[in-house]
Amino acid sequence: MIDLKGRTAIVFGVANKRSIAWGIAQKLNEAGARLLITYQNERLKLEAEDMIKDLPGAEAYQCDVSHDAEIDQLFAIVKEKHSKLDILVHSVAFAPADDMKNDFLDTSREGFRIAHDVSVYSLIAVSRAAAPLMTDGGSIITMTYYGSTKVIPRYNVMGVAKAALEATVRYLAFELGRRNIRVNAISAGPIKTLAARGIRDLGEMLKSHEERAPLQRNVQQSEVGTTAVFLASDLASGITGEVTYVDCGYNIMGF
Ligand SMILES: NC(=O)c1ccc[n+]([C@@H]2O[C@H](COP(=O)([O-])OP(=O)(O)OC[C@H]3O[C@@H](n4cnc5c(N)ncnc54)[C@H](O)[C@@H]3O)[C@@H](O)[C@H]2O)c1
């Protein structure tokens, strides 16, 4: 059992109980970490505050990662209350519905900008704010998907954003390595969440994964959570800049 007692973790991207961020938060909590959960806006506040009742000592904060002022405000509070941070989980992505529905060729300039701002730039912004608080080193984890590397029909601009996100992980890992802050991505197989419902062929994707993955099933939210606990822990002290697949092996298959 991995012990994260005495560590403080901030988790971005909890919308509801199906969120991958929630699966990760639960596993970090089971390992003993103190949890700071963030939710995007006022609309998600009640649910987030209700959910964290299951995590003893957890705190919930609002933060829209597309606004620098909200990021600054959040980390000023974290600094004042906790002074030190050990783990950051970035489980946030967004692309406008039309850009996930239409042909990739018709991706709008604004849709491309928004997808990259919310899903990629935000990792740089929150890492920059968190790094000064990671005084004993730290672990930053983001969420990616195989559509970064191979064409997944209808994943569209989000595939391009995930490719940029994985490159961002490597550049951040390089710069933050000298401060003993590790940066990694988890590439999860498809899971039925709010964000995933924006992908038109999700049902077909889930079915195909089940049929083709070596483990012959889809991955569970809790399995992403336990991998995040590993990457957050000292057991992963030599791992940085990597993409770890948690997809029941789907990505190794050629046919
Ligand atoms: N579900 C899957 O199949 C799957 C597979 C691989 C990777 N991922 C990735 O996992 C991450 C989490 O997605 P999920 O599937 O848990 O869905 P989700 O809808 O539960 O989580 C997405 C989160 O992003 C947040 N968000 C969007 N815009 C934001 C903003 N401006 N500021 C702050 N938060 C914002 C939403 O509030 C939500 O909490 C995403 O990066 C997604 O691409 C998902």
The ligand as a Tripos MOL2 file, in Angstrom:
@<TRIPOS>MOLECULE
LIG
   44    48     1     0     0
SMALL
NO_CHARGES

@<TRIPOS>ATOM
      1 N1        -13.2280    9.8790  -20.4250 N.am      1 LIG1
      2 C1        -12.3300    9.4250  -21.2840 C.2       1 LIG1
      3 O1        -12.6040    8.5230  -22.0670 O.2       1 LIG1
      4 C2        -10.9280    9.9940  -21.2820 C.ar      1 LIG1
      5 C3         -9.8750    9.2360  -21.8230 C.ar      1 LIG1
      6 C4         -8.5960    9.7700  -21.8400 C.ar      1 LIG1
      7 C5         -8.3660   11.0320  -21.3230 C.ar      1 LIG1
      8 N2         -9.4100   11.7500  -20.8160 N.ar      1 LIG1
      9 C6         -9.1270   13.0820  -20.2770 C.3       1 LIG1
     10 O2         -9.3860   13.0820  -18.8870 O.3       1 LIG1
     11 C7         -9.6100   14.4230  -18.4730 C.3       1 LIG1
     12 C8        -10.8640   14.4780  -17.6210 C.3       1 LIG1
     13 O3        -12.0210   14.2270  -18.3970 O.3       1 LIG1
     14 P1        -13.2010   13.2870  -17.8950 P.3       1 LIG1
     15 O4        -13.3580   12.2370  -18.9250 O.co2     1 LIG1
     16 O5        -13.0180   12.9120  -16.4880 O.co2     1 LIG1
     17 O6        -14.4840   14.2160  -18.0740 O.3       1 LIG1
     18 P2        -15.1360   15.2880  -17.0760 P.3       1 LIG1
     19 O7        -16.1340   16.0300  -17.9140 O.co2     1 LIG1
     20 O8        -15.6270   14.6490  -15.8610 O.co2     1 LIG1
     21 O9        -13.9020   16.2300  -16.7080 O.3       1 LIG1
     22 C9        -13.4940   17.3200  -17.5120 C.3       1 LIG1
     23 C10       -13.2950   18.4510  -16.5330 C.3       1 LIG1
     24 O10       -12.7390   19.5930  -17.1630 O.3       1 LIG1
     25 C11       -13.2780   20.7030  -16.4930 C.3       1 LIG1
     26 N3        -13.0850   21.9390  -17.2620 N.ar      1 LIG1
     27 C12       -13.4190   22.1990  -18.5660 C.ar      1 LIG1
     28 N4        -13.1200   23.4880  -18.8470 N.ar      1 LIG1
     29 C13       -12.5830   24.0270  -17.7090 C.ar      1 LIG1
     30 C14       -12.1060   25.3180  -17.3670 C.ar      1 LIG1
     31 N5        -12.1130   26.3320  -18.2310 N.pl3     1 LIG1
     32 N6        -11.6300   25.5100  -16.0980 N.ar      1 LIG1
     33 C15       -11.6160   24.5120  -15.1870 C.ar      1 LIG1
     34 N7        -12.0660   23.2710  -15.4570 N.ar      1 LIG1
     35 C16       -12.5540   23.0440  -16.7100 C.ar      1 LIG1
     36 C17       -14.7540   20.3480  -16.3480 C.3       1 LIG1
     37 O11       -15.3950   21.1710  -15.3880 O.3       1 LIG1
     38 C18       -14.6260   18.9100  -15.8850 C.3       1 LIG1
     39 O12       -14.5060   18.8440  -14.4930 O.3       1 LIG1
     40 C19        -9.6570   15.2560  -19.7420 C.3       1 LIG1
     41 O13        -8.3790   15.8120  -19.9780 O.3       1 LIG1
     42 C20        -9.9560   14.2170  -20.8020 C.3       1 LIG1
     43 O14        -9.5400   14.6140  -22.1090 O.3       1 LIG1
     44 C21       -10.6720   11.2540  -20.7720 C.ar      1 LIG1
@<TRIPOS>BOND
     1     1     2 1
     2     2     3 2
     3     2     4 1
     4     4     5 ar
     5     4    44 ar
     6     5     6 ar
     7     6     7 ar
     8     7     8 ar
     9     8     9 1
    10     8    44 ar
    11     9    10 1
    12     9    42 1
    13    10    11 1
    14    11    12 1
    15    11    40 1
    16    12    13 1
    17    13    14 1
    18    14    15 2
    19    14    16 1
    20    14    17 1
    21    17    18 1
    22    18    19 2
    23    18    20 1
    24    18    21 1
    25    21    22 1
    26    22    23 1
    27    23    24 1
    28    23    38 1
    29    24    25 1
    30    25    26 1
    31    25    36 1
    32    26    27 ar
    33    26    35 ar
    34    27    28 ar
    35    28    29 ar
    36    29    30 ar
    37    29    35 ar
    38    30    31 1
    39    30    32 ar
    40    32    33 ar
    41    33    34 ar
    42    34    35 ar
    43    36    37 1
    44    36    38 1
    45    38    39 1
    46    40    41 1
    47    40    42 1
    48    42    43 1
@<TRIPOS>SUBSTRUCTURE
     1 LIG1         1 GROUP 0 **** ****
